[in-house]
Amino acid sequence: MVTIHAKDTCSMCGNYLDDDLNCPECEICNPTMGGYLDDKGGEIFTGEYGVMKNDPVNNPKHYNRGNLECIEAIEAMTEKMSGDIAPHAANVLKYLWRCEYKNGLQDVDKAIWYLNRLKSRWLERDDIKENPVEKFRTRS
């Protein structure tokens, strides 16, 4: 079933809308910040309405902020990274990106776990560069 929803982004500034279709960061449309008001002091919704399908695979809401998808930020960040740390950096960004919109503190803990793993890989890599023979012997 297709339902009618307001767009997830503010049509005035492009910021992500909250659950009440308000844009708390926008001075243009937030009434407490000088936005548009009707004659009774209520906010006038100036966004657009459209038909949107819920697509948790191709366009999940918790990975979209403004006009940027998490995958685009991950690709830009990791494009030139070494293969031994890029996956961990990608997961750090992914979990921090979605933490306020999906699993909260659990996502922050996951990001910290991946950050610690990235640090371990970095230190291992530096240790191998400094003393490759000794590192090989300790792994055997």
N, C-alpha and C positions, 0 to 999 in steps of 0.2 A: 504494500500500500504506500502510495506517495503522499506525503503530507506537505503542507505549506509552512515554510520556516523563513524567518528573516535571515539574511546573509550573516555569516559568522564574522564578517569584518564590517567596520563602520564605513558607510558610503561617503562620509565627509572626510575622514582622516586615514582610513585603512587599518586602524587598530582593531584588535580582537574584541568582540562584544562579550559581556558576561551573560549569565543565564537569563537575566531579565532584559536582555537586548539593549543594555546601556553600555556606553563607552566611557568607563571611569577615567581614562587617561586623556580624553579629548576636550580641549577648551572650546571647540566649535559646537559640540552637541551635548555636553554634559551641563545640565542646568545649574549645578552648584559651581561651575566654572565659567558661567556666562554664556551658556548655549541657548538654543531656541526654546521659548516657553509659549504655551497657549494663554488665552485670556484669564485662565484660572491658576496660572503658575505651574502647570504641569508640563512635563517634557513632551515635545512634539517629535515623533519618530520620523526622521528624514531619510532613513535607509530605503533600500529596495526590497521588495518581496519577490521570491521566485520559488520554483519547484526544485527541491534538493532531495536527492536520495541519500540515505545513509550508506556510506561506502567505507567500511572499516579496513578494507584491504588496500585500496588505491588512494584513499584520501582520509585517513583517520583524523578526527578532530584534535586529539591530543598531540598530534605532530605538526599542526599548522598554527602559526602565529603571524598575524598580519598577512603579508603577501609572501612569506618565506616558509617553505617546508623544511622540516628537520633534515631530511635526506640531502637536500641541496646544501645546507650548512655543513653537514658531515663530509660530503664529497669535496667541498671547497677546502675544508680544514685538513683532510687527510690526503689530498691529491699528491703531495710531494713527501709525505711521511714514510719512514721505513716500515717495511712489512711486519716487523716484530712488535711495533708499538701502535701502529695505525688502528687495528681493531679495538684495542683497549681505549684509545682516545675517542674513537667513534662511539663506543658504549657510554663513556663518561658524558659526552655531549647529549646523547639520546636520552639518558635517564634524567639529567638535569633539565633538559628541554621540556619533558612531559610531567615532571614531579608535581607541579601544582594542579594539574588537570587529570591525573590518573591515580597514582598510588602514594603520593605524598612522601613521607619520610622513608618509606621502603625504597622508593626510587633514589632518594638521596644516598641511602646506605649502599645501594647497588653501584651508584656512581663512584662512591668512595672506594668500594671493593675493586672496581676496574682501575681507578687511579692508582691504588696501591700496587696492583698487578703491573701497570704500566711502569711505575717506578722501579719495581723489581727487575723487569725486563731491561730497563735502561741501565741499571747498575750491573746486571749480568753482562750486558754488551760492553760496557766500559771495562769491566774486569777481564773479559776475554781479550780485548785490545791490549791491555797492559801486560797480561801474563797468560798468553794462550796455552802454553805447555802445562802450567800448574792447574789451570781450570780444567783441562782435558783429563788430567790424572785424578782429580777429585770426583769427576763424574763416573769413572770406571768402577 
